[in-house]
Amino acid sequence: MKINLKDALASMDYHDLVQFHEDLQKGGHSTRQMVKETILTKEKQMGKFCHVCQSEIDPHSVHNYTILLGPEGLRRKASFCALDCMEYFISTIKKRANELKMKSDKTGDI
Ligand SMILES: [Zn+2]
């Protein structure tokens, strides 16, 4: 289940919410650390399954591939069980980029 920050804050008990507020007033060190750890945990979970075929990835296999996507700050990680899955993923991205380019060429958008 996905919840947004406003819903997460509303579901917190009063004591935790006050502690959260105090941390933010002191520069948010604990909050920043908690967000960083949560991102790392989610990145590890995302690397457990192939982004294309969803098969479980053996972390010790030399046939795994992981790429980083997107601009700094919004970077995402995608892992693949084999080279052909990564090639399929990249070809899909190229196809989408070409379609967007053709669409913008037709409309004259930049
Ligand atoms: Zn795969």
Residues whose N, C-alpha, C, O or C-beta is under 5 A from the ligand:
A	BS01	ZN	C50 V52 C53 F80 C81 A82 C85
